[in-house]
Amino acid sequence: MISLATRAPFHLEATVRVLQRRPTNASDLWERGSYLRVLTLTCGNALIEVQDQGTVDNPDLRLSIRAGVQTVGARVEVRTAVHRILGLDIDPAPLQRSVSAETAIRAKCHALRGMRPPRFAGLFEAFASIVPFQQLSLDAGVAIVARLIVRFGSHLEHDGRRFHAFPTARQIANARVASLRSCGLSQQKARTLIGLAGIIESGELTEADLAGKSTSAALARLKSLPGVGPWSAGLVLLRGLGRLDVFPPGDVGAARGLQALAGLEPRSLESFIENFGEHRGYLYFCALGASLLARGYIHSAPTEAAPEEVPRRQK
């Protein structure tokens, strides 16, 4: 078992739930207080499990490899991947100060205290977790991605169950349009995803290239790709590269969620988002987390460590 260090507070359930978006997610699983996931490593696949044996305010995260490769190199890769996916290296204090400064969202965000902004495991996974959602509901998009995972991803058997890995860029680049369409993608989205997989597999587009660009330059590069508009580009940067200064433009679901969370009129939404500056992207996760909290998918963080009063943010 591997110990994972992170700053308190840390809310594992909330972090995993906003990573999933919906419990029907086929690759990122939350079961009986544990996060389960098949990771694709350079030397094979590994089924990992993450548990918090502590509390939100005193986390004690433990990582286990339940099946698959368990070499020293695999353990290093797994630790790095989990830190990325669960945002373990992110300092929660600035994020908490930002949301606590707004009285309209303070109470609900306190229930999500310790939620980190998660990231998809890699660049292709980001695209494949975003393109199918274009102009669709969350539930419909999650269902399509689940079919892609089962149809194209490799798998591991453990304890009488089959666990699926997310498809790689190579697997999708070599797929036929008809096969992707059978998973529920339109022809245009199928072609877009195959094309993006080929660009990533060839090395024409890498995460390192995007990471070295400013946010505006990275957005421009992504929007130059076929089938990638402002909304998709923003989500790739936010959920794929962890750019918290990006709130995806035109995200109707996130906008509605944020309006409900903060009790805002539509005309006030843009200025509210912009007021959060480099942390505006965290509002996306807060809105999603609040909706999942209302559905009963997330348990509230304990209330005994209530946030101190913070002077209201200057408009």
C-alpha positions in Angstrom: 0.0 0.0 0.0 1.3 3.4 -1.0 0.7 6.5 1.2 -0.3 9.7 -0.8 0.5 13.1 0.6 -1.8 16.0 0.2 -2.8 19.2 2.0 -5.9 19.3 4.2 -8.7 19.6 3.6 -9.3 16.9 1.0 -12.7 15.5 0.1 -12.1 12.3 -1.9 -15.7 11.5 -2.6 -16.5 15.0 -4.0 -13.3 15.0 -6.1 -14.1 11.7 -7.6 -17.7 12.5 -8.2 -16.9 15.7 -10.2 -14.3 13.7 -12.1 -17.0 11.1 -13.0 -19.7 13.7 -13.7 -22.2 10.9 -13.4 -22.0 7.6 -11.4 -22.5 5.7 -14.7 -18.9 6.6 -15.7 -17.3 3.4 -16.9 -13.6 4.1 -16.1 -13.6 6.2 -13.0 -15.5 4.3 -10.3 -16.6 5.2 -6.8 -17.6 2.2 -4.8 -18.0 1.8 -1.0 -15.8 4.8 -0.2 -13.0 3.9 -2.7 -11.9 5.3 -6.0 -11.2 2.5 -8.6 -9.6 3.0 -12.0 -7.6 1.0 -14.5 -4.6 3.1 -15.5 -2.8 2.6 -18.8 1.0 2.6 -18.0 4.0 2.3 -20.3 4.5 -1.3 -19.1 0.9 -2.4 -19.1 -2.4 -1.8 -17.1 -2.9 -1.5 -13.4 -6.2 -1.5 -11.5 -5.7 1.0 -8.6 -7.8 1.7 -5.5 -7.6 4.9 -3.5 -9.1 5.2 0.0 -9.0 7.9 2.6 -8.5 6.2 6.0 -8.6 9.6 7.7 -11.0 12.5 7.4 -11.6 15.5 5.2 -9.7 17.7 7.7 -7.0 15.1 8.3 -6.7 13.0 5.2 -4.8 9.7 5.2 -4.8 8.6 1.5 -3.8 5.1 0.7 -3.2 3.7 -2.8 -3.2 0.0 -3.7 -2.6 -1.8 -7.0 -5.3 -4.5 -7.0 -4.4 -6.1 -10.3 -2.1 -5.8 -13.3 1.6 -4.7 -13.4 3.1 -4.0 -10.0 6.8 -3.3 -10.7 8.7 -0.5 -9.1 8.4 1.6 -12.3 4.6 0.9 -12.4 4.2 2.1 -8.8 6.0 5.4 -9.7 3.8 5.9 -12.7 0.7 5.1 -10.7 1.5 7.6 -8.0 2.2 10.3 -10.5 -1.1 9.6 -12.4 -3.2 9.6 -9.2 -1.7 12.9 -8.1 -2.6 14.4 -11.4 -6.1 12.9 -11.6 -7.1 13.8 -8.0 -5.4 17.2 -7.9 -3.3 16.2 -4.8 -0.6 18.7 -5.5 -3.0 21.6 -5.6 -3.1 23.9 -2.6 -6.8 24.1 -1.5 -6.4 27.3 0.6 -6.6 29.8 -2.3 -9.6 28.1 -3.8 -11.4 28.0 -0.4 -10.6 31.7 0.2 -12.0 32.5 -3.2 -15.4 30.8 -2.7 -15.6 31.8 0.9 -15.3 35.5 -0.1 -18.7 35.2 -1.9 -21.6 35.0 0.6 -24.0 33.7 -2.1 -22.0 30.4 -2.5 -20.1 30.2 0.8 -22.4 27.7 2.6 -22.8 25.3 -0.3 -19.1 25.4 -1.2 -18.4 24.7 2.5 -20.3 21.4 2.1 -17.8 20.6 -0.8 -14.8 21.8 1.3 -11.7 19.8 0.3 -13.0 19.1 -3.3 -10.1 19.4 -5.7 -10.4 20.2 -9.4 -9.7 16.8 -10.9 -8.0 16.2 -14.3 -8.5 13.6 -17.0 -5.6 11.1 -17.1 -4.2 12.3 -20.4 -4.7 14.6 -23.4 -6.5 12.1 -25.6 -8.8 11.1 -22.7 -9.7 14.8 -22.3 -10.7 15.0 -26.0 -12.6 11.7 -25.9 -14.4 12.8 -22.7 -15.5 16.1 -24.2 -16.2 15.7 -27.9 -19.1 13.2 -27.4 -20.7 15.8 -25.1 -20.9 18.5 -27.7 -24.6 19.7 -27.8 -25.7 16.7 -25.6 -26.8 16.3 -22.0 -24.3 15.0 -19.4 -26.2 11.7 -19.1 -26.2 11.2 -22.9 -22.5 12.0 -23.2 -21.5 9.7 -20.3 -23.5 6.9 -21.8 -21.7 7.3 -25.2 -18.3 7.4 -23.5 -19.1 4.3 -21.5 -19.8 2.5 -24.7 -16.5 3.7 -26.2 -14.7 2.4 -23.1 -16.3 -1.0 -23.2 -15.9 -1.3 -27.0 -12.4 -0.1 -27.4 -10.6 -0.1 -24.1 -8.5 -3.0 -22.8 -9.5 -4.6 -19.5 -8.4 -6.4 -16.3 -10.1 -9.1 -14.4 -10.2 -8.9 -10.7 -12.2 -10.6 -8.0 -14.6 -12.0 -10.6 -15.2 -8.6 -12.3 -14.0 -7.0 -15.5 -12.6 -3.4 -15.1 -12.1 -1.4 -18.3 -9.3 1.0 -19.2 -10.0 4.2 -21.1 -9.2 3.7 -24.8 -5.8 5.0 -26.0 -5.2 7.4 -28.9 -3.8 4.5 -30.9 -6.9 2.3 -30.4 -9.2 5.1 -31.6 -6.9 6.3 -34.4 -7.1 2.8 -35.9 -10.9 2.4 -35.4 -13.5 2.7 -38.2 -16.0 5.5 -38.2 -18.8 2.9 -38.3 -17.5 1.3 -35.1 -17.5 4.7 -33.3 -21.0 5.4 -34.6 -22.2 2.2 -33.1 -21.4 3.7 -29.7 -23.7 6.6 -30.3 -21.4 9.2 -31.9 -22.6 11.1 -35.0 -20.5 10.7 -38.1 -18.9 14.1 -37.6 -18.0 13.4 -34.0 -16.6 10.0 -35.0 -14.4 11.6 -37.6 -13.3 14.3 -35.3 -12.3 11.8 -32.6 -10.4 9.6 -35.0 -8.6 12.6 -36.4 -7.7 14.0 -33.0 -6.5 10.5 -31.9 -4.2 10.4 -35.0 -2.8 13.9 -34.3 -2.0 12.9 -30.7 -0.6 9.5 -31.6 1.7 11.0 -34.3 3.0 13.5 -31.8 1.8 16.5 -33.8 -0.1 17.7 -30.7 1.3 17.0 -27.2 0.4 18.0 -23.7 3.9 19.4 -23.2 3.4 21.8 -26.2 0.1 23.1 -24.8 1.5 23.4 -21.3 4.3 25.6 -22.6 1.8 28.1 -24.1 -0.1 30.9 -22.4 -3.8 30.2 -21.9 -4.8 32.4 -24.9 -2.2 30.7 -27.2 -3.2 27.2 -26.0 -6.9 28.0 -26.7 -6.0 29.3 -30.2 -4.1 26.1 -30.9 -6.9 23.9 -29.8 -9.5 25.8 -31.7 -7.4 25.3 -34.9 -8.1 21.6 -34.7 -11.0 20.2 -36.7 -14.2 19.8 -34.7 -12.9 21.8 -31.7 -14.6 25.0 -30.9 -14.3 27.4 -28.0 -16.3 25.3 -25.6 -14.4 22.1 -26.2 -11.0 24.0 -26.2 -11.9 25.5 -22.8 -12.9 22.2 -21.3 -9.7 20.5 -22.6 -7.6 23.2 -20.9 -9.7 23.1 -17.7 -10.3 19.4 -17.2 -7.3 18.1 -19.2 -4.5 20.5 -18.3 -5.8 22.0 -15.1 -5.9 25.6 -16.3 -8.1 27.0 -13.5 -8.2 30.4 -15.2 -10.6 29.0 -17.8 -14.4 28.8 -17.4 -15.6 27.0 -20.6 -17.6 29.5 -22.7 -21.0 28.6 -23.8 -21.4 25.7 -21.3 -25.1 25.9 -20.8 -25.2 23.2 -18.0 -22.4 24.8 -16.1 -24.0 28.3 -16.4 -27.3 27.0 -15.2 -25.6 25.2 -12.3 -23.7 28.3 -11.3 -26.8 30.5 -11.5 -28.6 28.0 -9.2 -25.6 27.8 -6.9 -25.3 31.6 -6.5 -28.9 32.7 -7.1 -27.8 34.8 -10.1 -29.7 36.3 -12.9 -28.3 35.3 -16.3 -27.1 38.9 -17.0 -25.0 38.8 -13.8 -23.2 35.5 -14.6 -20.3 36.7 -16.7 -19.2 39.4 -14.3 -19.5 36.9 -11.4 -17.3 34.5 -13.2 -14.7 37.1 -14.2 -14.5 38.3 -10.7 -12.8 35.1 -9.7 -9.9 35.8 -12.0 -7.3 33.0 -12.1 -9.7 30.7 -10.1 -12.7 31.2 -12.3 -12.5 27.6 -13.5 -13.0 26.3 -10.0 -16.6 27.7 -10.2 -17.2 25.1 -12.9 -16.4 22.3 -10.5 -18.3 24.0 -7.7 -21.5 24.2 -9.8 -21.1 20.6 -10.8 -20.3 19.5 -7.3 -23.4 21.4 -5.9 -25.7 19.6 -8.4 -24.2 16.2 -7.4 -24.6 17.1 -3.8 -28.2 17.9 -4.3 -28.7 14.5 -6.1 -27.2 12.8 -3.0 -24.1 11.6 -4.8 -21.8 13.5 -2.5 -21.8 13.6 1.3 -21.3 17.1 2.8 -17.9 17.8 4.4 -18.2 18.0 8.2 -19.4 21.3 9.5 -17.3 21.6 12.7 -14.5 23.4 11.0 -16.7 26.3 9.6 -15.0 28.9 7.5 -14.1 32.2 9.0 -15.9 35.2 7.8 -14.0 36.7 4.8 -14.6 40.2 3.7 -16.8 40.3 0.6 -14.9 40.4 -2.6 -14.7 43.9 -4.0 -16.6 44.2 -7.3 
